[in-house]
């Protein structure tokens, strides 16, 4: 079994003790780690943090509604081969020249261990996860055009994110270690903000945190602001030199936090000084 260092988070990614533990468990078990959580809770950037922590290269596969499992392994560029055949630019008999490897294919072929991010897997067709079962189990795949079988030289660390847009197949879930990233509590959020705004005035940070968590508790607000939006909001306030006292009565740059017109309208009906 390939030995992997222990994940402890990084200077740019504050990971809870529970998250650190589950990352290490997935690595020890050599299972894909399936991550869910609210938007803005750090699902996608976790893979970069793991790669940085372990000193490994990161290969990213951003899944789309049109994505197929095959895309992550390889694609056969028939169009390029046809053009070369027509215009005489290249040896069309060398099929290997027209095999383009995807993130998983590159990870399996790599001499060095890698971290592979399969981002937002639930955006694709429902059969997409099932189509990866064999490859994730066997850590190998066949290139049908050449008859070559590619087997992982170093088993990659695989991190998969999901926004719970659709249910994933049970057979796929059984092969994963699962973790739900809970939304940060105020103390943890304060540590996250120190990373992004180390020089921010503490009174401003405290006022922003109070306003932010109050806003998330309002039932009228349908799209709750996320961590990344809080980071941007504090950045906007600092750039404009906003006095923290103003936050006791107003919500400057509210469009940084709320992205729906209905939420903005709903907030106008709330008392002006809503928190203690």
Backbone bond lengths (Angstrom), bond angles and torsions (degrees), N, CA, C in turn:
res aa  C-N    CA-C-N  psi(-1)  N-CA   C-N-CA  omega(-1)  CA-C   N-CA-C  phi
1 X - - - 1.469 - - 1.523 109.66 -
2 X 1.321 116.56 130.77 1.459 121.47 179.66 1.527 110.28 -67.04
3 X 1.328 115.66 129.37 1.449 120.44 179.80 1.527 110.03 -83.02
4 X 1.307 116.65 134.15 1.452 122.72 179.50 1.516 109.32 -121.94
5 X 1.344 118.92 136.99 1.464 120.30 176.46 1.524 110.87 -58.86
6 X 1.306 115.06 163.93 1.461 120.47 179.60 1.519 110.32 -82.05
7 X 1.329 115.80 132.45 1.462 120.94 178.99 1.517 109.32 -81.88
8 X 1.333 115.67 126.88 1.459 121.59 -179.74 1.527 111.88 -124.79
9 X 1.327 117.22 12.74 1.455 119.35 -172.03 1.518 109.06 83.18
10 X 1.328 116.65 -178.75 1.458 121.17 178.20 1.526 109.10 -135.20
11 X 1.321 114.99 176.14 1.468 118.87 179.12 1.527 111.53 -66.72
12 X 1.341 117.01 -18.93 1.459 120.87 -178.82 1.525 113.00 -107.85
13 X 1.334 116.48 -1.77 1.467 119.45 -179.27 1.528 108.71 -137.34
14 X 1.334 115.48 110.94 1.464 121.01 -179.96 1.524 107.99 -88.40
15 X 1.314 116.20 110.98 1.465 121.56 -179.17 1.526 109.51 -107.53
16 X 1.320 116.17 136.20 1.459 120.64 177.02 1.528 109.65 -66.46
17 X 1.337 115.66 161.62 1.466 119.82 178.62 1.519 110.87 -59.80
18 X 1.324 116.72 -38.33 1.461 120.88 -179.66 1.529 111.00 -65.30
19 X 1.324 116.90 -41.93 1.460 120.30 179.48 1.521 110.81 -67.24
20 X 1.318 117.05 -43.24 1.469 119.82 177.93 1.527 110.82 -58.29
21 X 1.317 115.48 -42.16 1.460 119.66 -178.22 1.527 111.85 -65.35
22 X 1.335 117.01 -43.11 1.462 119.55 -176.16 1.529 110.76 -70.73
23 X 1.330 118.08 -32.74 1.467 120.15 174.70 1.521 110.01 -61.25
24 X 1.315 116.70 -44.91 1.460 120.58 -179.17 1.525 111.93 -68.22
25 X 1.343 116.67 -35.27 1.462 119.83 176.51 1.524 110.55 -63.46
26 X 1.351 116.91 -46.24 1.461 120.55 179.66 1.529 110.95 -60.62
27 X 1.329 116.64 -39.82 1.460 119.96 178.37 1.522 111.37 -65.84
28 X 1.326 116.96 -42.79 1.464 120.64 179.73 1.524 111.61 -64.62
29 X 1.334 116.79 -39.65 1.463 121.08 -179.75 1.527 112.31 -81.07
30 X 1.341 115.94 -10.51 1.459 122.21 -177.03 1.531 110.60 56.47
31 X 1.329 114.74 46.45 1.454 122.19 177.38 1.525 109.54 -116.09
32 X 1.327 117.98 149.46 1.470 119.26 172.45 1.520 110.03 -61.44
33 X 1.324 116.41 143.68 1.458 122.08 177.81 1.524 108.26 -102.49
34 X 1.331 116.34 115.75 1.460 122.34 179.04 1.524 108.73 -95.69
35 X 1.331 116.28 121.57 1.456 122.39 -175.24 1.524 109.81 -115.12
36 X 1.331 115.41 129.15 1.457 121.40 171.65 1.519 108.95 -124.60
37 X 1.330 115.89 163.62 1.454 121.32 179.35 1.511 109.55 160.96
38 X 1.316 115.50 167.48 1.460 120.53 177.62 1.518 110.57 -58.99
39 X 1.350 117.30 152.33 1.462 119.02 171.37 1.530 110.59 -55.90
40 X 1.320 115.38 137.99 1.460 119.47 178.07 1.506 114.99 88.23
41 X 1.342 118.04 6.74 1.466 119.97 179.77 1.528 112.37 -92.77
42 X 1.326 117.56 4.84 1.470 119.91 174.20 1.506 114.86 93.54
43 X 1.329 118.48 23.08 1.466 120.15 -178.49 1.530 111.32 -64.44
44 X 1.320 115.44 -51.13 1.464 119.50 -175.12 1.519 111.90 -69.37
45 X 1.329 117.08 -42.84 1.470 119.55 -176.93 1.524 112.10 -73.55
46 X 1.334 117.90 -10.60 1.464 119.88 175.38 1.525 110.32 -58.82
47 X 1.328 117.04 -41.88 1.467 120.23 -178.33 1.527 110.74 -60.58
48 X 1.342 117.02 -42.02 1.457 119.72 177.24 1.520 110.88 -63.49
49 X 1.337 117.36 -38.96 1.463 120.78 179.36 1.523 110.61 -65.01
50 X 1.337 116.83 -41.77 1.467 120.31 178.80 1.526 110.15 -64.07
51 X 1.334 116.45 -44.45 1.464 120.20 179.20 1.527 111.11 -61.23
52 X 1.327 116.65 -43.96 1.465 120.41 179.53 1.525 110.83 -65.39
53 X 1.339 116.02 -41.41 1.456 120.16 -178.44 1.524 111.84 -63.70
54 X 1.337 116.53 -39.74 1.460 121.18 -178.00 1.531 112.80 -89.12
55 X 1.328 116.68 -9.03 1.457 119.32 -177.43 1.515 112.70 70.21
56 X 1.339 116.63 36.49 1.461 121.85 -177.34 1.522 110.45 -115.39
57 X 1.330 117.84 152.29 1.464 119.80 174.85 1.526 111.28 -70.16
58 X 1.334 115.99 149.92 1.461 122.31 179.81 1.524 109.82 -110.13
59 X 1.333 115.75 129.16 1.462 122.34 174.19 1.522 107.52 -114.38
60 X 1.327 116.73 126.47 1.460 121.20 -172.08 1.522 111.07 -114.92
61 X 1.325 114.92 134.40 1.458 122.29 176.85 1.525 107.83 -123.50
62 X 1.334 116.46 101.68 1.454 121.32 179.08 1.532 108.10 -85.34
63 X 1.303 116.80 109.12 1.458 121.66 -174.89 1.526 110.26 -77.63
64 X 1.338 115.69 138.34 1.458 122.46 176.84 1.528 109.09 -119.86
65 X 1.324 115.43 171.90 1.466 119.36 179.41 1.516 111.54 -62.26
66 X 1.333 117.17 -26.48 1.464 121.34 -179.22 1.525 113.61 -92.80
67 X 1.327 117.40 -0.91 1.468 120.83 -176.00 1.524 111.76 -67.43
68 X 1.318 115.06 144.26 1.454 123.15 173.60 1.524 108.67 -119.05
69 X 1.319 115.96 152.06 1.461 119.88 -179.53 1.524 110.97 -57.69
70 X 1.316 115.99 -35.80 1.458 120.83 -179.47 1.523 112.18 -57.88
71 X 1.348 116.93 -31.61 1.466 120.97 -177.49 1.525 111.59 -59.94
72 X 1.310 116.98 -32.97 1.458 120.17 -178.73 1.513 113.08 -75.19
73 X 1.321 116.59 -18.95 1.463 121.22 179.72 1.522 110.43 -93.00
74 X 1.323 116.11 -65.06 1.467 120.49 177.02 1.518 109.10 -167.43
75 X 1.311 115.60 161.14 1.457 121.77 170.55 1.521 107.78 -129.63
76 X 1.311 115.17 147.95 1.461 122.12 178.72 1.524 107.99 -100.51
77 X 1.324 116.41 115.49 1.460 121.93 -173.40 1.530 110.20 -83.42
78 X 1.319 116.06 81.79 1.462 120.99 -178.81 1.521 111.62 -69.03
79 X 1.322 117.41 -32.53 1.466 120.90 -179.12 1.521 110.48 -64.18
80 X 1.341 116.91 -44.81 1.460 120.17 179.53 1.520 110.98 -64.73
81 X 1.335 116.12 -39.20 1.463 119.08 179.20 1.529 110.89 -65.20
82 X 1.327 116.81 -39.33 1.459 120.78 178.11 1.519 110.80 -63.95
83 X 1.342 116.44 -43.37 1.470 119.72 178.76 1.524 111.25 -62.73
84 X 1.342 116.06 -41.92 1.466 119.27 178.57 1.520 111.08 -64.09
85 X 1.340 115.44 -35.91 1.462 119.65 179.09 1.530 111.01 -67.07
86 X 1.318 116.25 -37.99 1.469 120.59 -177.33 1.523 112.11 -75.24
87 X 1.336 116.31 -38.16 1.455 119.70 -172.19 1.534 113.19 -107.91
88 X 1.340 116.82 1.85 1.451 120.52 174.39 1.503 115.28 66.51
89 X 1.339 117.86 35.29 1.469 121.37 -179.42 1.521 110.48 -111.84
90 X 1.305 117.51 77.53 1.459 120.52 177.82 1.518 111.97 126.59
91 X 1.317 114.61 160.69 1.460 121.68 179.98 1.525 109.03 -84.70
92 X 1.332 116.90 100.53 1.465 120.89 -177.03 1.515 112.08 -72.42
93 X 1.334 117.68 -11.30 1.464 120.30 179.39 1.533 111.72 -80.86
94 X 1.343 116.00 -16.42 1.468 120.35 177.44 1.532 108.58 -88.37
95 X 1.326 116.35 88.09 1.459 121.29 -174.69 1.526 111.37 -62.16
96 X 1.326 116.30 -30.31 1.467 119.90 -177.51 1.529 111.53 -57.61
97 X 1.335 117.04 -27.76 1.465 120.70 179.42 1.520 111.88 -64.00
98 X 1.316 117.13 -21.36 1.461 121.43 -174.13 1.532 112.87 -106.58
99 X 1.308 115.16 10.02 1.464 120.61 175.17 1.525 108.22 -93.71
100 X 1.333 117.35 117.16 1.467 122.73 179.83 1.525 108.28 -109.86
101 X 1.314 116.78 114.20 1.458 121.51 -175.02 1.520 111.44 -81.97
102 X 1.348 115.08 138.64 1.448 121.86 175.59 1.517 111.22 -87.42
103 X 1.341 118.07 -174.60 1.472 120.85 -176.43 1.524 113.91 -57.07
104 X 1.337 117.91 -45.24 1.466 119.11 178.58 1.514 111.28 -67.54
105 X 1.328 116.37 -41.93 1.459 119.68 178.07 1.516 112.11 -59.21
106 X 1.343 116.68 -42.95 1.467 120.79 178.18 1.529 110.82 -64.76
107 X 1.336 115.90 -39.07 1.469 119.44 -179.77 1.521 110.81 -64.91
108 X 1.341 117.20 -42.09 1.469 120.82 179.62 1.526 111.34 -65.51
109 X 1.337 117.25 -34.13 1.460 120.86 -176.74 1.524 112.73 -85.40
110 X 1.319 116.77 -13.05 1.459 120.48 -174.61 1.531 111.96 -70.15
111 X 1.323 115.78 138.56 1.462 120.63 173.85 1.519 110.67 -70.86
112 X 1.340 116.28 -27.30 1.457 122.02 -178.80 1.522 109.87 -100.26
113 X 1.309 116.40 146.54 1.461 119.86 175.04 1.525 109.60 -65.31
114 X 1.316 116.64 144.64 1.452 121.56 -177.46 1.528 110.25 -129.89
115 X 1.333 114.43 166.96 1.460 122.05 168.92 1.527 106.82 -108.85
116 X 1.337 116.63 128.72 1.458 121.50 179.95 1.519 108.81 -114.04
117 X 1.330 115.87 124.73 1.460 121.73 174.66 1.522 109.14 -102.25
118 X 1.344 116.43 120.19 1.462 122.05 170.71 1.523 105.35 -104.63
119 X 1.316 115.45 100.43 1.459 121.23 -167.16 1.524 112.02 -94.49
120 X 1.359 115.41 126.45 1.470 123.59 177.54 1.527 111.52 59.45
121 X 1.321 115.31 58.17 1.459 121.13 -176.31 1.517 112.43 -62.44
122 X 1.335 117.52 -26.18 1.459 120.27 -176.95 1.527 113.13 -78.33
123 X 1.337 118.02 0.79 1.461 119.75 174.39 1.523 111.56 -74.76
124 X 1.324 116.89 -24.44 1.453 121.18 -174.89 1.526 110.95 -84.56
125 X 1.311 115.08 178.46 1.459 122.32 177.38 1.526 110.46 -58.05
126 X 1.339 116.86 153.07 1.464 121.71 -176.43 1.519 112.31 -60.52
127 X 1.345 117.59 -26.85 1.456 120.60 -179.73 1.523 112.98 -82.20
128 X 1.314 117.07 -9.80 1.463 120.83 -177.14 1.535 112.59 -54.66
129 X 1.346 119.40 -51.30 1.470 118.52 -179.96 1.524 113.06 -61.42
130 X 1.329 117.32 -40.88 1.466 119.82 -179.98 1.521 111.90 -63.22
131 X 1.322 116.53 -31.79 1.458 119.90 -179.76 1.523 112.71 -69.73
132 X 1.332 117.08 -11.77 1.469 121.17 178.59 1.528 112.90 -100.05
133 X 1.331 117.13 -2.69 1.467 120.02 -171.83 1.524 112.53 -58.34
134 X 1.327 116.75 -49.36 1.466 119.26 -177.17 1.520 111.11 -61.93
135 X 1.324 116.23 -45.65 1.460 119.81 -176.88 1.523 111.73 -64.51
136 X 1.341 116.93 -38.77 1.463 119.76 179.47 1.523 111.35 -71.40
137 X 1.326 117.49 -30.87 1.463 120.92 177.56 1.522 111.64 -76.35
138 X 1.325 115.27 -53.31 1.459 120.49 -174.08 1.514 113.02 -83.00
139 X 1.331 117.44 -17.33 1.455 122.22 -175.49 1.525 110.53 54.60
140 X 1.332 114.93 41.95 1.459 120.20 176.92 1.516 109.38 -156.43
141 X 1.322 116.28 161.80 1.456 121.96 175.48 1.522 108.74 -156.38
142 X 1.330 115.19 160.01 1.455 120.12 179.91 1.516 110.48 -104.46
143 X 1.317 116.11 138.11 1.461 122.56 170.32 1.526 105.74 -91.42
144 X 1.315 116.06 101.65 1.465 120.57 -170.65 1.520 112.30 -64.38
145 X 1.326 117.91 -32.09 1.460 120.82 -177.46 1.529 112.47 -67.90
146 X 1.341 116.39 -26.29 1.472 119.82 -179.26 1.521 112.34 -113.77
147 X 1.332 117.71 -13.89 1.457 121.16 -177.62 1.515 113.42 79.39
148 X 1.330 117.15 5.60 1.466 121.22 -178.11 1.523 111.03 -83.54
149 X 1.328 116.38 138.91 1.459 121.76 174.01 1.529 108.71 -102.23
150 X 1.316 116.07 123.06 1.464 121.88 179.05 1.518 108.25 -98.31
151 X 1.298 117.02 119.48 1.465 122.38 178.44 1.522 108.82 -116.15
152 X 1.324 115.50 136.99 1.465 120.33 -176.78 1.519 111.28 -57.51
153 X 1.312 116.53 126.00 1.461 121.08 176.08 1.524 110.22 -79.21
154 X 1.324 115.10 -34.65 1.468 122.56 174.62 1.521 106.75 -133.07
155 X 1.331 117.66 121.34 1.461 119.95 -178.26 1.525 109.42 -64.39
156 X 1.332 118.30 120.52 1.465 119.96 -177.21 1.525 112.37 -74.51
157 X 1.336 115.36 158.22 1.456 121.93 168.55 1.531 106.24 -84.29
158 X 1.323 117.12 119.05 1.453 120.71 -175.09 1.532 109.73 -110.68
159 X 1.319 116.40 123.44 1.462 123.04 177.80 1.523 107.74 -118.54
160 X 1.325 116.05 125.94 1.463 122.77 -176.29 1.521 108.19 -119.46
161 X 1.313 117.34 130.56 1.461 120.34 177.58 1.524 110.59 -109.37
162 X 1.323 114.92 151.22 1.459 121.69 179.16 1.520 108.73 -144.72
163 X 1.330 115.80 141.49 1.464 121.39 175.74 1.517 111.73 -101.25
164 X 1.341 116.30 12.21 1.465 122.04 178.90 1.521 112.17 59.41
165 X 1.342 116.69 31.87 1.460 119.88 176.92 1.519 111.53 -70.49
166 X 1.340 116.18 -27.65 1.453 121.03 174.03 1.518 108.90 -150.31
167 X 1.323 116.33 157.41 1.462 121.04 179.86 1.524 110.38 -70.81
168 X 1.309 115.91 139.10 1.455 121.03 177.06 1.533 109.54 -91.95
169 X 1.333 118.02 149.05 1.468 121.22 -176.91 1.525 112.25 -60.78
170 X 1.327 115.80 144.63 1.470 121.06 -179.71 1.521 111.91 -59.54
171 X 1.323 116.80 -39.90 1.463 120.15 -178.61 1.528 110.80 -61.67
172 X 1.317 115.90 -35.35 1.460 119.96 177.91 1.528 110.50 -72.25
173 X 1.333 116.18 -44.06 1.469 120.34 -178.45 1.525 111.66 -61.15
174 X 1.341 116.95 -34.97 1.464 119.94 -179.45 1.517 112.21 -62.84
175 X 1.289 117.50 -23.06 1.465 121.07 -176.78 1.524 112.48 -93.10
176 X 1.318 116.75 0.10 1.466 120.81 -176.75 1.520 111.56 -113.44
177 X 1.321 115.25 155.22 1.458 122.49 163.27 1.525 105.67 -93.68
178 X 1.331 116.87 131.08 1.471 121.05 -172.70 1.524 111.10 -110.55
179 X 1.341 114.67 143.15 1.463 119.63 173.08 1.514 109.69 -148.20
180 X 1.317 115.69 135.92 1.463 122.20 174.22 1.522 108.12 -103.41
181 X 1.332 116.61 121.46 1.464 120.68 178.37 1.521 108.41 -82.83
182 X 1.306 116.15 109.72 1.462 120.90 178.40 1.527 109.76 -71.07
183 X 1.338 115.31 152.69 1.458 118.50 178.53 1.522 108.94 -66.31
184 X 1.336 117.88 136.74 1.465 120.54 -175.45 1.528 113.43 -59.46
185 X 1.319 115.45 137.62 1.454 121.16 170.00 1.540 108.84 -72.72
186 X 1.343 117.79 162.66 1.474 119.57 -175.78 1.526 114.62 -52.75
187 X 1.327 118.15 -41.51 1.470 119.40 -178.86 1.519 111.66 -64.33
188 X 1.329 116.00 -42.09 1.463 119.46 177.83 1.524 110.54 -67.80
189 X 1.325 115.99 -39.31 1.463 119.40 178.98 1.520 110.88 -62.80
190 X 1.319 116.61 -36.35 1.463 120.14 178.57 1.532 110.62 -61.79
191 X 1.328 116.74 -38.09 1.465 120.84 177.53 1.527 110.79 -67.54
192 X 1.319 116.61 -38.44 1.464 120.61 177.45 1.519 110.62 -63.05
193 X 1.337 115.80 -41.92 1.461 119.70 -179.20 1.530 111.83 -66.87
194 X 1.326 117.43 -30.26 1.461 120.31 176.95 1.526 111.01 -62.12
195 X 1.339 115.62 -32.62 1.466 119.78 178.96 1.520 110.44 -68.54
196 X 1.339 116.50 -43.06 1.463 120.92 -174.82 1.525 113.17 -86.32
197 X 1.333 116.26 -30.72 1.470 120.05 -178.65 1.535 109.29 -134.28
198 X 1.333 116.70 67.61 1.478 119.08 -175.53 1.520 113.44 -64.01
199 X 1.328 117.95 -23.03 1.467 120.29 -176.41 1.521 112.46 -102.95
200 X 1.326 117.15 8.54 1.468 119.91 -178.46 1.523 110.99 -68.28
201 X 1.324 116.09 143.12 1.464 121.67 177.03 1.527 109.07 -63.73
202 X 1.308 116.33 131.64 1.462 120.13 -174.66 1.533 112.34 -63.88
203 X 1.315 116.56 -33.18 1.468 118.77 178.14 1.521 110.45 -64.76
204 X 1.335 116.48 -38.34 1.462 120.19 177.34 1.524 110.26 -65.38
205 X 1.317 116.74 -44.54 1.468 120.51 179.47 1.519 110.44 -60.25
206 X 1.322 117.20 -44.46 1.456 120.89 -178.47 1.527 111.39 -63.51
207 X 1.334 116.78 -44.36 1.462 120.49 178.67 1.527 110.82 -63.50
208 X 1.326 116.64 -40.56 1.466 120.63 179.18 1.526 111.31 -64.81
209 X 1.321 116.38 -40.92 1.458 119.59 179.04 1.527 110.96 -63.09
210 X 1.325 117.45 -43.64 1.458 120.43 179.19 1.522 111.12 -60.93
211 X 1.315 115.35 -47.01 1.464 120.12 -179.82 1.538 110.78 -63.56
212 X 1.314 114.84 -44.09 1.469 121.25 -176.07 1.524 111.44 -61.58
213 X 1.333 117.46 -49.85 1.468 120.11 -177.72 1.534 111.31 -71.40
214 X 1.325 116.33 -31.71 1.463 117.41 173.62 1.527 110.18 -62.78
215 X 1.325 115.94 -43.23 1.474 120.86 -178.87 1.525 111.12 -60.99
216 X 1.320 116.73 -40.60 1.467 120.42 -179.60 1.529 112.06 -67.70
217 X 1.326 117.15 -22.60 1.471 120.29 -179.23 1.524 113.13 -84.25
218 X 1.329 117.05 -11.00 1.458 119.30 -176.07 1.531 111.00 -74.12
219 X 1.334 117.95 120.65 1.466 120.39 -177.63 1.524 113.05 -64.52
220 X 1.326 117.15 -22.97 1.462 120.28 -179.51 1.527 112.54 -71.87
221 X 1.332 116.09 -22.49 1.470 120.42 -177.76 1.526 108.58 -85.40
222 X 1.310 116.37 114.11 1.455 120.91 -175.91 1.522 112.44 -82.98
223 X 1.330 117.53 -43.56 1.469 120.32 177.56 1.522 108.60 -100.02
224 X 1.313 115.20 99.89 1.457 120.40 -176.98 1.526 110.27 -67.56
225 X 1.326 118.04 137.56 1.465 119.48 176.42 1.526 110.96 -64.49
226 X 1.320 115.78 145.93 1.459 121.78 -175.23 1.525 110.94 -105.11
227 X 1.324 115.26 178.30 1.464 120.99 179.37 1.517 111.33 -59.26
228 X 1.316 116.63 -45.61 1.468 119.32 -178.05 1.522 111.10 -62.36
229 X 1.327 117.35 -33.91 1.461 120.38 178.56 1.523 111.51 -71.94
230 X 1.329 117.14 -34.26 1.461 120.15 174.72 1.526 110.36 -64.78
231 X 1.322 116.38 -43.11 1.468 120.51 177.85 1.525 110.16 -59.29
232 X 1.332 116.97 -44.85 1.466 120.50 179.41 1.526 111.41 -65.89
233 X 1.337 116.50 -38.07 1.459 120.49 -178.91 1.525 111.19 -62.95
234 X 1.321 116.07 -46.13 1.463 119.46 178.62 1.526 109.59 -62.72
235 X 1.334 116.33 -38.61 1.462 119.34 177.09 1.521 111.85 -60.69
236 X 1.339 116.67 -41.43 1.461 120.89 179.82 1.533 110.71 -66.29
237 X 1.337 116.48 -41.92 1.468 120.65 179.87 1.526 111.16 -64.65
238 X 1.314 116.06 -41.25 1.463 119.64 179.89 1.523 110.96 -66.89
239 X 1.306 115.42 -41.49 1.465 119.55 -179.21 1.528 110.97 -62.80
240 X 1.332 116.25 -36.86 1.467 120.65 -179.22 1.518 112.47 -85.45
241 X 1.329 117.40 -5.37 1.458 120.70 -179.94 1.516 113.47 65.74
242 X 1.325 117.53 36.76 1.467 122.26 -177.51 1.528 110.20 -70.18
243 X 1.321 116.65 131.76 1.464 122.37 176.21 1.525 109.09 -70.70
244 X 1.346 118.34 129.38 1.470 120.58 -179.90 1.524 113.70 -54.17
245 X 1.349 117.64 -28.83 1.467 120.14 -179.01 1.526 112.14 -63.38
246 X 1.334 115.97 -28.52 1.466 119.80 179.95 1.523 111.10 -61.52
247 X 1.332 116.35 -29.66 1.465 120.70 -177.75 1.529 112.44 -68.85
248 X 1.318 116.89 -14.01 1.461 119.11 177.12 1.527 111.45 -69.32
249 X 1.324 116.51 -22.62 1.462 120.31 -176.66 1.523 113.34 -122.97
250 X 1.326 117.89 -23.33 1.450 120.71 -171.94 1.526 111.62 -128.48
251 X 1.338 114.51 167.33 1.460 122.89 175.58 1.532 107.78 -123.13
252 X 1.325 118.83 77.38 1.467 119.09 179.14 1.530 111.33 -61.40
253 X 1.320 116.28 145.81 1.466 122.71 176.77 1.529 111.85 53.65
254 X 1.330 116.02 43.68 1.460 120.72 -176.59 1.529 112.03 -61.52
255 X 1.335 115.84 -26.06 1.458 119.34 179.17 1.514 113.90 -66.32
256 X 1.325 117.19 -12.78 1.464 119.87 174.37 1.524 110.12 -75.92
257 X 1.346 116.31 -29.51 1.459 121.17 -177.68 1.523 112.94 -92.68
258 X 1.321 116.32 -44.14 1.463 121.41 -176.36 1.521 109.71 -107.98
259 X 1.321 116.30 133.93 1.462 121.14 -173.58 1.521 113.10 -117.64
260 X 1.328 117.19 7.93 1.458 120.63 177.89 1.530 109.69 -121.43
261 X 1.331 115.78 135.85 1.460 120.12 -179.58 1.529 111.55 -60.81
262 X 1.332 116.81 -36.88 1.465 120.25 -179.84 1.523 111.00 -64.06
263 X 1.335 117.64 -35.56 1.464 120.47 177.84 1.526 111.09 -68.89
264 X 1.318 116.49 -39.93 1.467 120.25 178.28 1.527 110.91 -63.41
265 X 1.324 116.26 -41.92 1.462 120.14 179.17 1.523 111.10 -66.88
266 X 1.331 116.56 -39.65 1.464 119.94 -179.69 1.524 111.10 -63.89
267 X 1.337 116.04 -36.45 1.459 119.44 -177.72 1.524 111.52 -67.75
268 X 1.309 117.85 -28.92 1.464 120.82 -179.64 1.524 111.85 -65.56
269 X 1.323 116.75 -20.35 1.462 120.40 -179.08 1.529 112.49 -89.84
270 X 1.332 116.55 -0.27 1.462 121.55 -178.46 1.523 109.38 -89.94
271 X 1.355 120.44 143.95 1.467 122.05 176.97 1.509 112.49 -50.58
272 X 1.339 116.84 147.96 1.447 122.12 -172.15 1.521 113.42 -67.14
273 X 1.328 118.41 -31.52 1.464 119.34 -179.49 1.534 107.79 -120.93
274 X 1.347 116.46 84.57 1.453 120.56 -168.52 1.517 116.43 -86.19
275 X 1.322 119.42 -13.38 1.450 117.93 -175.78 1.530 109.71 -120.41
276 X 1.311 113.38 162.07 1.463 118.88 -177.81 1.518 111.02 -84.61
